Amino acid sequence: MAVRRVMPVIPSEAQQESRDFYGLLGFEEVMNLGWILTMASPSTPAAQVSFMTGDKTAPVSPDMSVEVDDVDAVYAAVRDSGAEIVHPLQDEEWGVRRFFVRDPNGRVVNVLSHR
């Protein structure tokens, strides 16, 4: 398994202001679904940060996202470990396959692969 990127997910009701502020730091908008806005570095595209009002299809909002090359294999390993699956593995309409798991610190991690 390979990790492709790790990105913080910041709860936010100030997406426009966040976009403007992080733009000052060199980030550019790469995705905006209305409820989640993702900014990335043009020179290092895996350097990203997201701002979320609330997750559209899950019961909780994640604290961070981890993109992996094989989400099904990671899901099986996490499930077999006994870790708490917060949101089941599923395909989303915006082109990712993902699940949420709670880490030992109580943080919710969105684990995903692009389809």
C-alpha positions as CSV (number, residue, x, y, z in Angstrom):
1,M,0.0,0.0,0.0
2,A,1.2,3.5,-0.8
3,V,0.1,6.8,0.7
4,R,-0.5,9.4,-2.0
5,R,-1.3,12.4,0.1
6,V,-2.5,13.5,3.6
7,M,-4.6,16.5,4.0
8,P,-6.2,18.2,7.0
9,V,-9.9,18.9,6.9
10,I,-10.8,22.1,8.7
11,P,-14.4,22.6,9.8
12,S,-15.4,26.0,8.3
13,E,-18.4,28.2,7.7
14,A,-16.0,30.7,6.1
15,Q,-15.1,29.0,2.9
16,Q,-14.7,32.2,0.8
17,E,-12.6,33.9,3.5
18,S,-10.5,30.7,3.8
19,R,-10.0,30.5,0.1
20,D,-8.8,34.2,0.1
21,F,-6.5,33.7,3.0
22,Y,-4.9,30.4,1.8
23,G,-4.6,32.0,-1.6
24,L,-2.2,34.5,0.0
25,L,-0.1,31.5,1.0
26,G,0.1,30.3,-2.5
27,F,-2.7,27.7,-2.6
28,E,-5.3,27.5,-5.4
29,E,-8.8,26.1,-5.4
30,V,-8.8,22.6,-6.9
31,M,-12.3,21.4,-5.8
32,N,-15.4,23.1,-4.6
33,L,-18.5,21.0,-4.0
34,G,-20.3,23.7,-2.0
35,W,-19.9,21.7,1.3
36,I,-16.2,21.1,0.9
37,L,-13.5,23.3,-0.6
38,T,-10.0,22.0,-1.4
39,M,-7.0,24.1,-2.0
40,A,-3.6,22.8,-3.3
41,S,-0.2,24.1,-4.0
42,P,0.4,24.5,-7.8
43,S,4.0,23.5,-7.4
44,T,3.4,20.6,-5.1
45,P,-0.2,19.3,-5.8
46,A,-0.2,16.8,-3.0
47,A,0.1,19.7,-0.5
48,Q,-3.5,20.3,0.2
49,V,-6.0,21.6,2.8
50,S,-9.8,21.3,2.8
51,F,-12.5,23.3,4.4
52,M,-15.8,21.6,5.2
53,T,-19.2,22.8,6.4
54,G,-20.3,19.2,7.0
55,D,-19.9,15.9,5.1
56,K,-22.6,15.3,2.5
57,T,-22.9,11.5,2.8
58,A,-21.4,10.6,6.2
59,P,-22.7,10.9,9.7
60,V,-19.6,12.8,10.9
61,S,-17.0,15.1,9.3
62,P,-13.5,13.8,9.1
63,D,-10.5,15.5,10.7
64,M,-8.1,14.5,7.9
65,S,-8.1,12.6,4.7
66,V,-5.5,10.0,3.6
67,E,-5.4,9.0,-0.1
68,V,-4.1,5.5,-0.7
69,D,-3.5,3.5,-3.8
70,D,-5.8,0.6,-2.8
71,V,-8.6,1.6,-0.4
72,D,-10.1,-1.9,-0.5
73,A,-6.9,-3.4,0.9
74,V,-6.6,-0.7,3.6
75,Y,-10.3,-1.2,4.5
76,A,-9.8,-4.9,5.0
77,A,-6.7,-4.4,7.1
78,V,-8.4,-1.7,9.3
79,R,-11.5,-3.8,9.7
80,D,-9.5,-6.9,10.6
81,S,-7.6,-4.9,13.2
82,G,-10.8,-4.1,15.1
83,A,-10.6,-0.4,14.7
84,E,-13.9,1.5,14.7
85,I,-15.3,2.0,11.2
86,V,-17.3,5.2,11.4
87,H,-18.6,5.3,7.8
88,P,-18.6,2.1,5.6
89,L,-16.6,1.7,2.4
90,Q,-18.6,3.1,-0.5
91,D,-18.3,4.8,-3.9
92,E,-19.1,8.5,-3.9
93,E,-20.6,10.4,-6.8
94,W,-17.6,12.8,-7.0
95,G,-15.3,10.0,-8.0
96,V,-13.8,8.5,-4.9
97,R,-14.2,5.3,-3.0
98,R,-13.8,5.9,0.8
99,F,-14.5,4.9,4.4
100,F,-14.0,6.6,7.7
101,V,-12.1,5.1,10.7
102,R,-11.5,6.5,14.2
103,D,-7.9,6.6,15.2
104,P,-6.6,5.9,18.7
105,N,-6.9,9.7,19.5
106,G,-10.6,9.8,18.7
107,R,-9.9,11.6,15.4
108,V,-11.9,10.5,12.3
109,V,-9.8,9.7,9.2
110,N,-11.3,9.7,5.7
111,V,-9.4,7.0,3.8
112,L,-9.9,7.2,0.0
113,S,-8.8,6.3,-3.5
114,H,-9.9,7.9,-6.7
115,R,-11.7,5.6,-9.0
